[in-house]
Amino acid sequence: MSCRACFQNNLITKFAVDNHTIDECRSCGFAQVRYIPEQDVLDDLYSAGYFDQGKYIDDYAERKEYERRNAYLKNSIDKGGRLLDYGCALGSFVFRCSESYESYGADLSREAISICRDTYPDLAERFFELDRFDTGCDNYFDVITMWDVIEHLNDPVGEIAKVRRLMAMDGKLIISTPNYASLWSKLFKARWAFMTPPEHLSFFTIDSIHKFLVLNGFQVEHVATKGKFTNLAFLLYKLNRKFHSNLLERVVSKAKKSILGKIPIYVFGGDILYVVARKKCDQ
């Protein structure tokens, strides 16, 4: 078995998480779930229930995260430019950007796209299932964002090739993803909050994502690590994912329906990588 980021046969086993083995590449530093789940498992995972975990509550934490993401966007694209949010979930970023940019959203989840279209009927024609893009979209978008997406992909090379094809010449790519080399990742290892296979399948560090993007036709312009804005309901959900407590399950259910679930929390420790890269036109 080889690394799914650099294709080198230089993997070592790190640990197991919920019957999933995590292998790390000694060549590039990328880590991956050894065996890709069956498609029906993934389809069930990303059904409508996936988007009801507290993460997608429109609260202070979500707005702070948007402000951070929007700052990256403003530094990468002029107003009026074409934006694609690749892995748009429930579409809030597309909606927030729609007054300043020609913004579109795409997601693997059919349920997510259906919710987007129902929630934002004026933008319904701007939301697509990822496999519905045709060649008419080649070289179309000035910037493509992938907020908390690439860690879900079982074929990061194949997906980044699709992203690159959709980008205009000299277009920008903005990525956020969990930082596999963060303080919390090193301390907790298998119990790290973002170590959640089969939801998360691919794990990058600063070095590995830099190498990955360069190998796939990008010039990296900026890389940074930051803490994470979240809310109490989603933090409790993550804790329950790791510790499987019936008590926590009940607390999570109540928190999602309570104003207490919206309490903002900033988790320090550099858990999130932010990357800005430019499409190289000579490849």
Legacy VTK file of the C-alpha trace (Angstrom):
# vtk DataFile Version 3.0
C-alpha trace
ASCII
DATASET POLYDATA
POINTS 283 float
0.000 0.000 0.000
1.296 3.474 -0.880
0.730 7.016 0.339
-2.368 8.536 -1.261
-0.720 11.976 -1.304
2.743 11.290 -2.763
2.401 7.613 -3.856
5.609 6.542 -2.093
5.709 3.082 -0.513
7.050 4.372 2.775
4.223 4.001 5.296
4.424 3.184 8.988
1.544 2.262 11.273
0.837 4.870 13.965
-2.271 3.682 15.856
-5.818 2.381 15.476
-9.029 4.384 15.929
-12.410 2.631 16.131
-11.124 -0.330 14.094
-9.470 1.959 11.533
-5.683 1.826 11.163
-3.835 5.116 10.667
-0.669 4.994 8.555
1.819 7.837 8.214
4.081 8.447 5.231
7.735 8.847 6.176
8.395 10.536 2.826
5.914 13.437 3.005
4.334 13.339 6.494
0.782 12.744 5.274
-1.364 10.354 7.345
-4.264 8.280 6.058
-6.861 5.744 7.038
-5.536 2.457 5.700
-8.724 1.042 4.196
-11.294 3.231 2.457
-14.854 2.579 3.689
-17.426 1.124 1.307
-19.503 3.710 -0.571
-22.714 2.781 1.243
-20.994 3.554 4.557
-19.990 6.993 3.277
-23.439 7.636 1.803
-25.014 6.849 5.157
-22.483 9.029 6.986
-23.224 12.090 4.850
-26.986 11.779 4.936
-29.104 14.689 6.191
-28.440 13.743 9.836
-24.759 14.593 9.421
-25.643 18.285 9.194
-27.503 18.298 12.517
-24.576 18.064 14.930
-24.339 21.603 16.279
-21.535 22.541 13.897
-23.874 24.297 11.493
-25.677 26.490 14.037
-25.598 30.136 12.939
-24.076 31.548 16.122
-21.177 33.675 17.344
-18.598 30.956 16.757
-19.808 30.372 13.192
-19.729 34.115 12.480
-16.192 34.456 13.850
-15.079 31.579 11.656
-16.725 33.268 8.671
-14.882 36.522 9.419
-11.572 34.654 9.420
-12.379 32.886 6.159
-13.665 36.061 4.532
-10.382 37.816 5.358
-8.518 35.148 3.379
-10.998 35.527 0.549
-10.710 39.328 0.352
-6.940 39.032 0.055
-7.267 36.537 -2.796
-10.031 37.805 -5.097
-11.462 41.147 -6.225
-15.143 41.903 -5.727
-17.242 40.523 -8.513
-14.952 37.567 -9.093
-16.169 33.990 -9.488
-16.067 31.907 -6.324
-16.725 28.197 -5.846
-17.079 26.784 -2.344
-16.039 23.159 -2.976
-17.711 21.132 -0.241
-20.213 23.852 0.660
-22.211 21.860 3.256
-25.357 23.902 3.997
-24.302 26.850 1.832
-23.928 29.630 4.411
-20.543 30.754 3.062
-21.917 30.950 -0.488
-24.854 33.003 0.749
-22.705 35.381 2.796
-20.413 35.984 -0.179
-23.144 36.372 -2.768
-23.414 40.166 -2.499
-19.717 40.686 -3.258
-18.886 37.756 -5.534
-20.447 35.539 -8.179
-20.548 32.688 -5.715
-21.405 29.016 -6.225
-21.473 25.951 -3.995
-20.877 22.257 -4.651
-20.969 19.231 -2.392
-20.827 15.450 -2.623
-23.933 15.179 -0.460
-27.202 15.256 -2.396
-29.015 16.002 0.861
-26.788 19.007 1.542
-27.426 20.494 -1.905
-31.161 19.978 -1.502
-31.046 21.848 1.820
-28.986 24.643 0.233
-31.529 25.127 -2.541
-34.440 25.150 -0.111
-32.699 27.521 2.300
-31.497 29.981 -0.340
-34.076 29.832 -3.174
-32.677 32.955 -4.862
-29.361 31.101 -5.248
-30.815 27.663 -5.983
-29.228 27.525 -9.438
-25.811 28.216 -7.914
-25.680 24.938 -5.936
-24.543 21.675 -7.539
-23.671 18.106 -6.678
-19.947 17.732 -7.292
-20.364 15.065 -9.944
-22.667 17.342 -11.982
-19.991 19.767 -13.148
-19.285 19.485 -16.861
-16.442 20.714 -19.029
-18.219 24.035 -19.459
-16.884 24.951 -16.018
-13.223 24.370 -16.909
-10.967 27.344 -16.077
-14.025 29.240 -14.797
-13.491 30.130 -11.137
-11.144 32.862 -9.899
-10.971 31.309 -6.444
-12.016 27.954 -5.004
-12.408 27.460 -1.274
-12.213 24.114 0.500
-13.226 24.771 4.090
-12.743 21.643 6.220
-13.118 19.419 3.150
-9.847 17.800 2.098
-9.633 15.701 5.276
-12.835 13.917 4.157
-11.424 12.828 0.797
-10.214 9.309 0.121
-8.528 10.402 -3.121
-7.003 13.823 -2.443
-4.890 13.764 -5.627
-7.877 12.984 -7.838
-10.041 15.648 -6.193
-7.374 18.354 -6.313
-6.975 17.640 -10.038
-10.715 18.331 -10.483
-10.362 21.529 -8.464
-7.424 22.668 -10.560
-9.324 21.991 -13.778
-12.163 24.241 -12.631
-9.833 27.128 -11.731
-9.084 30.052 -14.012
-5.512 30.574 -15.117
-3.597 31.998 -12.132
-6.622 31.312 -9.902
-6.391 30.925 -6.130
-7.130 27.948 -3.902
-7.882 28.476 -0.195
-7.910 25.456 2.121
-8.611 24.883 5.787
-8.026 21.457 7.305
-7.078 19.922 10.669
-3.376 20.167 11.455
-2.018 16.652 12.039
1.085 18.183 13.675
-0.839 20.360 16.149
-0.280 20.356 19.896
-3.529 18.477 20.531
-2.844 15.922 17.806
0.556 15.125 19.299
-0.831 14.892 22.836
-3.990 12.893 22.202
-3.070 10.902 19.064
-5.977 8.452 18.542
-8.181 10.557 20.844
-7.505 13.827 19.002
-10.838 15.538 18.298
-10.286 15.487 14.522
-9.148 11.864 14.375
-12.606 10.610 13.423
-12.542 7.960 10.677
-14.441 7.177 8.543
-15.513 10.834 8.541
-11.913 12.060 8.290
-9.670 9.973 6.040
-6.725 12.271 5.188
-4.491 14.216 7.573
-2.010 16.933 6.598
0.796 18.853 8.272
2.290 22.137 7.057
5.063 20.253 5.256
2.859 17.545 3.758
0.210 19.908 2.384
2.930 22.128 0.901
4.494 19.138 -0.862
1.086 17.855 -1.922
0.045 21.122 -3.566
3.375 21.674 -5.317
3.263 18.142 -6.733
-0.213 18.846 -8.078
0.396 22.077 -9.935
0.159 24.836 -7.338
2.470 27.480 -5.936
1.927 27.857 -2.184
1.702 31.513 -1.133
0.678 31.300 2.513
0.420 28.675 5.248
-0.646 29.339 8.845
-1.927 27.396 11.842
-4.636 28.770 14.103
-6.981 27.720 16.853
-10.596 26.784 16.200
-13.816 28.714 16.811
-16.634 26.364 17.729
-19.709 26.166 19.948
-20.430 24.098 23.029
-22.862 21.753 21.263
-20.347 20.746 18.604
-17.512 20.434 21.115
-19.649 18.058 23.180
-20.506 16.130 20.019
-16.784 15.723 19.276
-16.115 14.557 22.840
-18.860 11.984 22.529
-17.334 10.759 19.255
-14.148 9.968 21.162
-15.497 8.691 24.496
-18.874 7.127 23.524
-20.793 8.066 26.659
-24.569 7.633 26.967
-24.581 10.604 29.320
-22.730 12.758 26.800
-25.136 11.591 24.094
-28.053 12.956 26.110
-26.202 16.181 26.918
-25.386 16.712 23.228
-29.019 16.210 22.273
-30.147 18.832 24.793
-27.321 21.247 23.956
-28.273 21.326 20.275
-31.726 22.578 21.254
-30.580 24.965 23.966
-29.132 28.461 23.910
-26.262 27.005 25.942
-25.274 24.995 22.883
-24.428 28.258 21.137
-21.862 29.294 23.749
-18.733 30.211 21.726
-15.464 28.469 22.508
-12.030 29.144 21.067
-9.781 26.090 21.149
-6.131 27.133 20.975
-3.245 24.882 19.965
-2.966 25.370 16.200
-5.477 22.666 15.280
-6.400 24.234 11.931
-4.201 24.736 8.872
-4.988 27.577 6.469
-3.361 27.496 3.041
-3.491 29.863 0.074
-2.063 28.575 -3.207
-2.035 29.783 -6.795
-2.633 27.613 -9.843
0.584 27.340 -11.821
-0.114 27.972 -15.476
2.900 26.110 -16.854
1.470 22.656 -16.072
LINES 1 284
283 0 1 2 3 4 5 6 7 8 9 10 11 12 13 14 15 16 17 18 19 20 21 22 23 24 25 26 27 28 29 30 31 32 33 34 35 36 37 38 39 40 41 42 43 44 45 46 47 48 49 50 51 52 53 54 55 56 57 58 59 60 61 62 63 64 65 66 67 68 69 70 71 72 73 74 75 76 77 78 79 80 81 82 83 84 85 86 87 88 89 90 91 92 93 94 95 96 97 98 99 100 101 102 103 104 105 106 107 108 109 110 111 112 113 114 115 116 117 118 119 120 121 122 123 124 125 126 127 128 129 130 131 132 133 134 135 136 137 138 139 140 141 142 143 144 145 146 147 148 149 150 151 152 153 154 155 156 157 158 159 160 161 162 163 164 165 166 167 168 169 170 171 172 173 174 175 176 177 178 179 180 181 182 183 184 185 186 187 188 189 190 191 192 193 194 195 196 197 198 199 200 201 202 203 204 205 206 207 208 209 210 211 212 213 214 215 216 217 218 219 220 221 222 223 224 225 226 227 228 229 230 231 232 233 234 235 236 237 238 239 240 241 242 243 244 245 246 247 248 249 250 251 252 253 254 255 256 257 258 259 260 261 262 263 264 265 266 267 268 269 270 271 272 273 274 275 276 277 278 279 280 281 282
